Amino acid sequence: MSSQENEAPQFRRVIAGTLFRSKGRGVRFDAEAPPPKPEPVRRPARVAQMLALAHKIQDAIDRGAVPDRATVARRLGFTRARVTQLLDLVLLAPEIQEHLLQLEAIDGIEPAAERALRSATRLAIWVDQRRVLGQLRSPQRRP
């Protein structure tokens, strides 16, 4: 036998079991399983928070706790235009508001943008609001 035949078996390894592919600098295979992925971080969507704030502001104005939107803007450090944008959310159809309040941001990814709702808030008829928001959600709008 040659010396190469004697050395070859010690460099060969037979692995019985499962190998796990791990990424990083290049790809390698490990015998140990990677750590489990952390649970996704869930929190109320930003649009849900803004809608809840809008309801609180409107309630404070209705009760007389604040005289007008300008006072609210000064106290919160918002512009009057921003307070108006927030209070326009209260004008959405009730089922749209209910849907928005149930939205969650998962791992920081927001499911809806408040800016996308502004075109619907300008419509006074709830059927038209539903139609406009239905078009925003349809897959046909995406290129």
Backbone hydrogen bonds, N-H to C=O, Kabsch-Sander energy under -0.5 kcal/mol:
donor,donor_aa,acceptor,acceptor_aa,energy
6,N,2,S,-1.1
7,E,3,S,-1.6
8,A,4,Q,-1.8
10,Q,7,E,-0.6
11,F,7,E,-0.6
11,F,8,A,-1.3
12,R,8,A,-0.7
12,R,9,P,-0.7
15,I,13,R,-0.6
16,A,14,V,-0.6
17,G,15,I,-0.6
20,F,30,D,-3.1
22,S,28,R,-2.8
24,G,26,G,-1.0
26,G,24,G,-1.4
28,R,22,S,-2.0
30,D,20,F,-2.9
42,R,40,P,-0.6
43,R,105,A,-1.7
45,A,103,L,-1.9
49,Q,45,A,-2.0
50,M,46,R,-2.5
51,L,47,V,-2.0
52,A,48,A,-2.2
53,L,49,Q,-2.2
54,A,50,M,-2.3
55,H,51,L,-2.0
56,K,52,A,-1.9
57,I,53,L,-2.6
58,Q,54,A,-2.7
59,D,55,H,-2.4
60,A,56,K,-2.3
61,I,57,I,-2.2
62,D,58,Q,-2.6
63,R,59,D,-2.3
64,G,60,A,-0.8
65,A,60,A,-1.7
66,V,60,A,-1.2
72,V,68,D,-1.6
73,A,69,R,-2.7
74,R,70,A,-2.2
75,R,71,T,-2.5
76,L,72,V,-2.5
77,G,73,A,-1.4
78,F,73,A,-1.7
83,V,79,T,-1.9
84,T,80,R,-2.1
85,Q,81,A,-2.3
86,L,82,R,-2.4
87,L,83,V,-2.6
88,D,84,T,-1.6
89,L,85,Q,-0.7
89,L,86,L,-1.3
90,V,87,L,-0.9
91,L,88,D,-1.4
92,L,89,L,-1.5
96,I,93,A,-0.6
97,Q,93,A,-2.3
98,E,94,P,-2.6
99,H,95,E,-2.0
100,L,96,I,-2.5
101,L,97,Q,-2.5
102,Q,98,E,-0.9
102,Q,99,H,-0.7
103,L,100,L,-1.2
105,A,43,R,-3.0
106,I,104,E,-0.6
106,I,109,I,-1.3
107,D,41,V,-3.3
107,D,105,A,-0.6
109,I,106,I,-1.6
110,E,108,G,-0.7
116,A,113,A,-0.6
117,L,113,A,-0.6
117,L,114,E,-1.3
118,R,114,E,-0.7
118,R,115,R,-0.9
120,A,117,L,-0.6
121,T,117,L,-1.8
122,R,118,R,-0.9
123,L,120,A,-1.3
126,W,124,A,-0.5
129,Q,125,I,-1.7
130,R,126,W,-2.5
131,R,127,V,-2.1
132,V,128,D,-2.5
133,L,129,Q,-2.6
134,G,130,R,-2.0
135,Q,131,R,-1.7
136,L,132,V,-1.5
137,R,133,L,-1.5
138,S,134,G,-1.0
141,R,138,S,-1.2
142,R,139,P,-0.7
